Amino acid sequence: MKEILKYTMYDVVRSKWAIAYTVFFALLTTTFLLLSRDINSSIISLMSITLVLVPLISTIFSVIYYYNSRDYINLLLAQPVARKSLFLGQYFGIASALAVCIAFGLLVPFFIFNLAGSGLIKSTLTLVGVNIMLTYIFSAIAFFIALKNEDKVRGFGLAIFSWLFFSVIYDGIFIFLLAIFREYPLENMALAGSIFNPINLSRILMLMQLDIAALLGLTGAVFTRFFGQSFGWILAMTMLLLWFVIPLLGIVRRSMTRDF
């Protein structure tokens, strides 16, 4: 698995798409820093963009890479290579390469603009950390969907729909339910709805770190009270871990049962 991971990661990192991915976020970060001259506001602006783009790009890239490498996969399956090692190696190679790209694209401009002197190192690392977690989560979801669907069009469509659901549709349903039950206490419902969406959960963790949850009014106060405690933080990290582990287990199970 280690050899497959290294080869896949090297193959992804040296591709023009990965280079463009890194350069795009580096230019985006640099632009925000030049326009605002304020690292805190730049982090907030980047958060609103990266929490949508990173899952989308991770989803698209993982699906495309899997379908484009099917001949290579069939060749390796004919060799004495364990299926689990092959597919886990490929998945971790793709996700790790994308994580390295996003880390470089975000961190390098911040260090150039004197991140150490801003006192916002923790907030910046949290921004990078949640985007890396989303990269692994949505790459796992996309890789599992592609592995489960032989038809490329169907697999690509389902993967894009999974991103669309968590980034747009989920929030629409959530707001609709809040409007219907607005006369009832909604604190627990708001917390539960946020926990079961990795993008929303990452956004809340960033808001807690930036200490701007008060801008959300009563909902922000509820989030601050819950996620500001040790139990809330542990629960949030546990849920993000589950969003990573469950699709990963699906990849392992599907790779062992599918007839290639």
Buried (B, 14 or more C-beta within 10 A) or exposed (E): BEEBBBBBBEBBBEBEBBEEBBEBBBEBBBEBBEEBEBBBBBBBBBBEEBBBBBBBBBBBBBBBBBBEBEEBBEEBBEEEBEBBBBBBBBBBBBBBBBBBBBBBBBBBBBEEBEBEEBEBBEBBBBBBBBBBBBBBBBBBBBBBBBBBBEEBEEBBBBBBEBBEBBBEEBBEEBEEBBEEEEEEEBBEBBBEBBBBBBBBBBBBBBBBBBEEBEEBEEBBEBBBEBBEEEEBBEBBEEBBEEBBEEBBEBBBBBBEEEEE
